[in-house]
């Protein structure tokens, strides 16, 4: 049995068609895109074609797409530069945000650049829109930074409602869309957002490359200086093959999005359904397994990412070995965000949701390469592990 990979929210396997698109940029089209000779011009053209492809898929102008090293840099660029340049004195976010957002805002608040406000959440971890409006009403000159899809529990944000509130109160709206880019459609002619981001490795592209969408009405300065690349928006020689691969990956994602979603959603539902996870455990354990829970709104297919399921298992003495035992059984999953795995720091998302630290939680995240057999194998192994643990 090959290893089963269910940690796609951390990174996805690269599509073979993406590798094929990247190879010429490594083997033959190797010129520096800033060079004015033929080799350089050829590579420059490839970058601009990639920019045009991404912009077209998002229904925006190529001039509004800036390539970065990934989602973290894009988030930092949007947050730091907008606060510095737009006279922003307040920022609103949630305790569930990715550390690329939370740590950046906390750093700026610690330096006295802004006053930071955390919007209230309901019991499932969704944003309280009434409290958000109250914060916007009481705090002018505000940046709102809220992620579209949570990377740990999968909760989805109502982007349209938040965008409308930000417009109504004159706030800048930045959204970390790393988990939804390539999985949901973003029409930037309709969506009221100032900044959003993408990271190629979350939609079967290469690591180390991403982009920032900057609404044309917002003029910001570079975060990284040292060159005139990216239309004077980011110094440094472009990651050419990464950019070309990212455009190809997003193109593939958009062309097959509906069938991809149907396939992956079926896998998630297969793992959730009582006849699979809970019912099999009842049969095998000969007991009521009410202890199986889902963190956040992860079980709700309408209000969470179809790619993510965060499962909370009954407390036991073996709880801290749960992920290790999955790994031993050739199953790759995560205990929360991959950014905190391997450290002594627990998940800030699960802590904010008041999840019991005694209960082992596992994030399973799916892709188009997973199969129903994968899910059945994992559920069978889970029943064995829970039987041993309880």
N, C-alpha and C positions, 0 to 999 in steps of 0.2 A: 504494500500500500504506500503510495507516494504521500508526502506531507500535504496536509490540507491547509490552505492559507485563507484565514478569515480575519485579516487585519488590514483590510483595504482602506480604512479611514486613515491609517498611518501612511501607507503608500501602496500604489497599485503596480502590478506587473506591467511592463512596457509592452505595448502592442507591436507585433512584428512589422506591421506596415509603417509604424513610426520609426522603427530602427532603419528600415529601408529608405525612408525619406531623409534620415540624418546622415547615412553613410557617405553620400557624395560630398557633403559639407566637411567631412573628415578626410576623405581620400583624394579628391580632385579639386574641389572648390574651397581651397584653403586660404585664400587671400584675406588680408586685413580689410574689413569693410570701410575703414577710414582712408585707405589708399586710393589715389585717383587713377591708377592704372587699370588695365582690363581685369586682372585678377580681383582687385578690390571692388571694382564696379559690379562684377558678377555677384559677389557675395552681398554687397549692399542691396542689390535688387532682390536677392532671396529674403533678406530681412524685411524689406518693405512689402514683399508679397505676403509674408507671414503676418505682418501687422494688418494688412488689408483683409486677409482671411479672417483673423480674429475679430476685427472691427465689424466686418460684414455679418458674422454669426451673432454678434451682440447688438446689431442694428445701431451702430454708432459710427463716428468718423475715425479713420486711422490716426488722426492727430491727437485723439483722446486716449490712445493706448501707449503706455510707456513700459518697456520691458525691464524686469528686475531679476534678482537672483531667486525669487520665490515669494510666497505669501507674507512671510515675516518682514522682509524688507519693504514690501508694498504697503503693509499696514503701518509700519513706522514712518514711511515717507508721508503718507496721507495724514497721519495724526500729528506728527511733529511739525510739519510745514504748515498745515492749516491753522494750528494753534498759534504759531509764530506770526503768521502773515495776515490773519483775518481778525485780529483783535479779540480772539476768543478768551474768555475768562472762566468759563465753566465747561465741564465735560460730563456727559451722562453715559453710563455703561451698565453692565450687569455683572454679578459675581461669577457668572458661568462662562465668561468670554475666554478665548484662547489667551495664553500668556503673552503672545505677540501684541495683544491689545492691552490686557490688564497691567502687565509689568511696565509697558511704555507710559500709560496714563498715570500709574502710581508714581513712577519716576518723575514725571513732569509736575505732579501734585506736590511731591516731596521737595521739589525745587521752587515751589511757590508760583509756578507758571499758571496753574489753574486750580479751581476748586472742584474736586471730584465727587460726583453723586452716583449712587447705585440705585437703579430702579427696582421697585418691589417685584417679587415673583409670586405666582400662585403655587399651590402645593405640588404641581407637576413640573414647575420650573419655567412656565411661560411668563412673558413680560406682562405686567399690569399696565395696560395702555392708559388708564385713567391717571395712574401715578406718574407715568411718563409725561402726560400732558400737564399735570400739575408742576412737575419739575421744569418743564419748558416755559410755562407761564411765569414762574417765579425767578427764573435765571436766564436773562437775556445773554446774547453773545455766547451761544452754546454749541459745542460739538457733541453729536450723538453717535456713539460707536456701538453697534449691536450686530452680532453675527447672524447670517441667514439660517445656517444649519449648525447646531452644536456638534462638535467633533466627538464628544464622549457619549451623550445620551440621545443625540439626534433631534432634539426639539427644533421645530421650524418657526421662524419669525414671520409675522405678517408684514412683509416688506412694504406693501402698498399703504397699509395703515400708518406705519411709522414714517414713511416718506411724506405722506400728506400732513401729518402732525409737524414734521420738521419744516415743511414749506409754510404752513400756517403761522409758525412762530419764528421764522427766519433763522432756523438752525442749520448747521452743516451736518449732513448725514453721511457717515462712513459705515460700510458694512463689510465684514470679513466674509466673503463668499467662497472661501477655499473649498469647503465641503460640498457646495452645491454647483460650482462651476463644472460644466460638462455633464451634469446629471439633471439639471433643471434649466429651462430656457430663461434668459435674461434679455428682455427687450428694453434697451436703454433709451429709446424714444418715448416709452411709456412709463418706465420706472423713475420715480423721483428720488434720485440718489446722487450724491456728489462724488463719492469714491467707492469703488469696489475692486476686488482683487481675485487673482487666479494663480494656482500653482500647478504646473503641468503634471507632476507625479501623482496627483490625486485623480486624474482622469486618463491613466495609461500612457502618460508621456514621460519624458526624462526628468530626473531630479535636478535641482540647482537652477531652475528657471521659472519665472512667473511673470505676471504683469499687473500694472495698476491702471485702472480706468480713472481718468480725471475729467470730470465734466468741464466743458470748454469755458463755462462762466467762471471757473475757479483757476486763477493763475497762481501757481506755487513755484518755489525755487527748488533746485535739486537738493537731495539729501546727501548724495555722494558727488564730490567735486573732483576735478582733475582732468577733464576732457570735455569735448563738445558732443560726445555721442548721445544718442537718443534725443536728437533735436535739442541739445543743450540741457536735457533733463536728468542725465545720469552719466557721470564720468566713468571711463573704463571701456576696454574693448568688449564688444557684445559677445555673449555666449551663442555663437551663430548656429551651431548644430542643435543646441537646446531650443532656441527660438523656432527654428524650422520644425523640429520635432513636436514642440508644443502646439503649433498651428495645425499640424497634421492630426495630432491627437484630439484636439477640440473639434476639428472637422469631422473626424470619425465619430466622436461622441454625439454630435448634433445629428448626423445622418442616421444613426441607429438608436436615437434616444428613446423612442416609444417602445421598441421591442426590448431594448436593454432594461428599461424600467419594469416592463411586465415580467421579464425573466427574474430579475433580482427581487422584485416585490413578492413574487411567488415563493422564492427561497426564504425570505424573511417570514412570510406567513406560515410556511411549512415548519419553521423552527418555533414560532409562537404557538401554533394551534394546539389546542388541548389534546387532540388525538396523537400529537407527536411528543412534545416535550413533557407536559404535565401528565398526560394519560399514561405514557409509557413508564414514567417514574412511579405512578400509582401502582401499576401492574407489577413492576419489578421490585418495588420496595414494600408492597403490601401495606401501604399507609397513605394517609392523606398528605399530599405535598403542597399544602397551602403556603409553605415557606418559599416557593418559587415566585419571585416578583420581578418587575421590570422597572428600572430606574428612569426618572423623568417621565416623559410621555412616549417612551421608546416603543411601547406595544401598539400605540395608536398610529395606524398606517396613514391617516389623513393629516396628522399633526407632527410627524417626525420623518426624518430621512428614511427613504426606503432602503438605504444602504447600511443602516446601523441598527443594531439591537443590543441593548445593555441589560444584562440579566443579573439579578441578585439572588444568590443561592443561600440556603439555610446556614446559620452559624454552626461551626464545628471546630474541633481542635486542629483539623487539617486545613482550615480555611486559608492560611497563609501559603499553603503548598498547592492551591488549586491550579493556578496558571502553570506552575512547574509540572504538575501532573498532566495537564493538557499537552504541554510541550513534549513530555516523555511519550505520549500517545500520538505524536506526529500531528498535532493540531496547533497552528499558530493563531493566537488571539491576543487581546490586550486587556490589562486590568483597568483601563481608563484611557487617558490620553497617552500616546506614545512618547510625548515630550516629558513625562514624569516617570515612565517605567525605568526600573533599574536604580531608583533612588529611594531614600527613606521618606520622601514627601508623598503623602497621600493625595488623592484626586481632590483638587479644590472644587470641582464641579459637584462631586458626590457629597462633599462636606457641606456645600451651600444648600444642597437638597435634603440635608439632615439624614442621609443614608447611614445606616448602622455600620460602624467600622468593624464590627464583629462578623459581618456577612461578606463573604467573598463576592465581588462583582466582576463580571467579564463582559467586555465589549466585543461582540462579533460583528464584523463588517464585511459586506459581500460585494462581489463584482460579477461582471458578465462571464468570467471564466470559472465561476463556481457552478456546481451541479447539485441536483436533488440527492444524488448518492453521497456527496460530501456532507450535506445536512443530515442525512440519515445516520451516517457513520458518527458524526459529532454528537448527535443526540444519544445514540447508543452508548458512547463513551461517557457522556455526562451522567447518564443514569448509573453507570458503574461507579463513577467517582463520587456521586452524591450518596450512593449506597454505602460506600466505604467510609465516607465522612460523617454521616449522621449516626 
